[in-house]
């Protein structure tokens, strides 16, 4: 119980230090310390104890892992979890390579610049990275909203939105995606 109290103190007092919070959450998760407080699972612990979504908790854990991976590169590291998001779905070696290349540009360290650099890097000549997992939060939210609307249309038997209309807009989106500049 003492270890859990120590870890929870870090989570409570280190609001701005995503790395410490991520490390603490990882240990609470991996060692199932949340059970000491009678939570059945980690997700319930995050929500009820910290009013934190499951996805945010896991992003903080992943962000801490990436900081550990990048720390041998030097003392200039991402300053917050949002700056690490573009690196989250890359292999550890790709994270290090891209981070070194980003730092070499001398570009201002912010989430927008890092995201833009990673996207440019991936879409450019360096194609060895799996791009299927790379998706912005906004894009993912938009896709999830569309899937919810499709489910609602199916539930009401395509009364308010026709299946043909859904398929039409799917074709429009596909054309926009494959459109070359």
C-alpha positions as CSV (number, residue, x, y, z in Angstrom):
1,X,0.0,0.0,0.0
2,X,2.9,2.4,0.7
3,X,4.1,2.1,-2.9
4,X,0.6,2.9,-4.2
5,X,0.4,5.9,-1.9
6,X,3.8,7.1,-3.2
7,X,2.7,6.7,-6.8
8,X,-0.6,8.4,-6.3
9,X,1.2,11.4,-4.7
10,X,3.2,11.7,-7.8
11,X,0.1,11.6,-10.0
12,X,-1.7,14.1,-7.8
13,X,1.1,16.7,-7.3
14,X,2.9,16.5,-10.7
15,X,0.1,17.8,-12.9
16,X,2.6,19.3,-15.4
17,X,5.1,16.5,-15.4
18,X,3.6,14.0,-17.9
19,X,6.8,11.8,-17.7
20,X,6.5,11.2,-14.0
21,X,2.7,10.7,-14.2
22,X,3.2,8.2,-17.1
23,X,5.9,6.3,-15.2
24,X,3.7,6.1,-12.1
25,X,0.6,5.0,-14.0
26,X,2.7,2.3,-15.8
27,X,3.7,0.9,-12.5
28,X,0.2,1.1,-11.1
29,X,-1.0,-0.7,-14.2
30,X,1.7,-3.3,-14.5
31,X,1.7,-4.3,-10.9
32,X,-2.1,-4.0,-10.7
33,X,-1.8,-1.8,-7.7
34,X,-5.2,-0.3,-8.4
35,X,-6.6,-3.5,-6.9
36,X,-5.4,-2.4,-3.5
37,X,-8.1,0.3,-3.7
38,X,-10.7,-2.3,-4.8
39,X,-10.8,-1.3,-8.4
40,X,-11.6,-4.2,-10.8
41,X,-9.6,-2.8,-13.6
42,X,-7.2,-0.1,-14.6
43,X,-9.7,1.8,-16.7
44,X,-12.1,2.1,-13.7
45,X,-9.2,3.3,-11.6
46,X,-8.3,6.0,-14.1
47,X,-11.8,7.3,-14.5
48,X,-13.0,7.2,-10.8
49,X,-9.7,8.1,-9.1
50,X,-8.3,10.6,-11.5
51,X,-11.2,11.5,-13.8
52,X,-9.0,10.5,-16.7
53,X,-10.0,8.7,-19.8
54,X,-8.5,5.3,-20.6
55,X,-7.0,6.6,-23.8
56,X,-5.3,9.6,-22.0
57,X,-3.9,7.3,-19.3
58,X,-2.4,5.0,-21.9
59,X,-1.0,7.9,-23.9
60,X,0.8,9.1,-20.8
61,X,2.2,5.7,-20.2
62,X,3.3,5.5,-23.9
63,X,4.8,9.0,-23.7
64,X,6.9,8.1,-20.7
65,X,8.2,5.0,-22.6
66,X,9.1,7.2,-25.6
67,X,11.0,9.6,-23.4
68,X,13.0,6.7,-21.9
69,X,13.7,5.7,-25.5
70,X,14.8,9.2,-26.7
71,X,16.7,10.2,-23.5
72,X,20.1,8.8,-24.7
73,X,19.9,11.1,-27.7
74,X,20.5,14.2,-25.7
75,X,19.0,16.7,-23.3
76,X,16.5,18.2,-25.7
77,X,13.4,16.1,-25.4
78,X,9.7,16.7,-26.0
79,X,8.2,18.9,-23.4
80,X,4.7,17.4,-23.2
81,X,2.6,14.4,-24.2
82,X,1.1,16.2,-27.3
83,X,4.6,16.6,-28.8
84,X,5.1,12.8,-28.5
85,X,1.8,11.7,-30.2
86,X,3.3,11.7,-33.7
87,X,6.0,9.3,-32.6
88,X,3.7,6.9,-30.7
89,X,3.0,4.4,-33.5
90,X,6.6,4.2,-34.7
91,X,9.1,1.6,-33.7
92,X,11.7,2.7,-31.1
93,X,14.5,2.9,-33.7
94,X,12.3,5.0,-36.0
95,X,11.4,7.3,-33.1
96,X,15.1,7.9,-32.4
97,X,16.0,8.4,-36.1
98,X,13.1,10.9,-36.7
99,X,13.8,12.7,-33.4
100,X,17.5,13.2,-34.3
101,X,16.5,14.4,-37.7
102,X,13.9,16.8,-36.3
103,X,16.4,18.3,-33.8
104,X,19.0,18.7,-36.6
105,X,16.6,21.0,-38.4
106,X,16.6,23.5,-35.6
107,X,12.9,23.9,-35.9
108,X,10.9,25.3,-33.0
109,X,9.9,22.6,-30.6
110,X,6.1,22.4,-30.6
111,X,3.5,19.7,-31.3
112,X,2.5,21.2,-34.7
113,X,6.1,21.3,-36.0
114,X,6.9,17.8,-34.8
115,X,3.7,16.4,-36.3
116,X,4.3,18.1,-39.6
117,X,7.9,16.9,-39.7
118,X,6.9,13.3,-38.9
119,X,4.2,13.4,-41.6
120,X,6.6,14.8,-44.1
121,X,9.3,12.3,-43.2
122,X,6.9,9.4,-43.5
123,X,5.4,10.5,-46.8
124,X,8.8,11.3,-48.3
125,X,11.5,9.1,-49.4
126,X,11.8,7.3,-46.1
127,X,9.0,4.7,-46.6
128,X,10.2,2.0,-44.2
129,X,7.7,3.0,-41.5
130,X,4.3,1.5,-41.1
131,X,1.8,4.3,-41.8
132,X,-1.4,2.4,-41.1
133,X,-1.4,3.4,-37.4
134,X,-0.6,7.1,-38.0
135,X,-3.7,9.1,-37.5
136,X,-4.4,12.5,-35.9
137,X,-6.8,12.7,-32.9
138,X,-9.1,15.0,-34.9
139,X,-9.2,12.6,-37.9
140,X,-9.8,9.6,-35.7
141,X,-12.6,11.5,-33.9
142,X,-14.2,12.4,-37.2
143,X,-14.1,8.8,-38.4
144,X,-15.6,7.6,-35.1
145,X,-18.4,10.1,-35.4
146,X,-19.1,8.9,-39.0
147,X,-19.1,5.3,-37.8
148,X,-21.6,6.2,-35.1
149,X,-23.9,7.9,-37.6
150,X,-23.7,4.9,-39.9
151,X,-24.7,2.7,-37.0
152,X,-27.6,4.9,-36.2
153,X,-28.7,4.9,-39.8
154,X,-28.6,1.1,-39.9
155,X,-30.6,0.9,-36.6
156,X,-33.4,3.0,-38.0
157,X,-33.5,0.9,-41.2
158,X,-32.0,3.7,-43.3
159,X,-35.1,5.8,-42.8
160,X,-33.4,9.2,-42.1
161,X,-30.3,8.6,-44.1
162,X,-30.3,6.3,-47.0
163,X,-27.8,3.6,-47.7
164,X,-27.2,5.0,-51.1
165,X,-26.4,8.4,-49.6
166,X,-23.9,6.9,-47.3
167,X,-22.2,5.0,-50.2
168,X,-22.2,8.2,-52.3
169,X,-20.4,10.2,-49.6
170,X,-18.0,7.3,-49.1
171,X,-17.1,7.6,-52.8
172,X,-16.6,11.3,-52.4
173,X,-14.3,10.8,-49.5
174,X,-12.3,8.2,-51.3
175,X,-11.9,10.5,-54.3
176,X,-10.6,13.3,-52.0
177,X,-8.1,10.9,-50.4
178,X,-6.7,9.6,-53.6
179,X,-6.7,13.0,-55.4
180,X,-3.2,13.9,-56.3
181,X,-2.1,17.5,-56.1
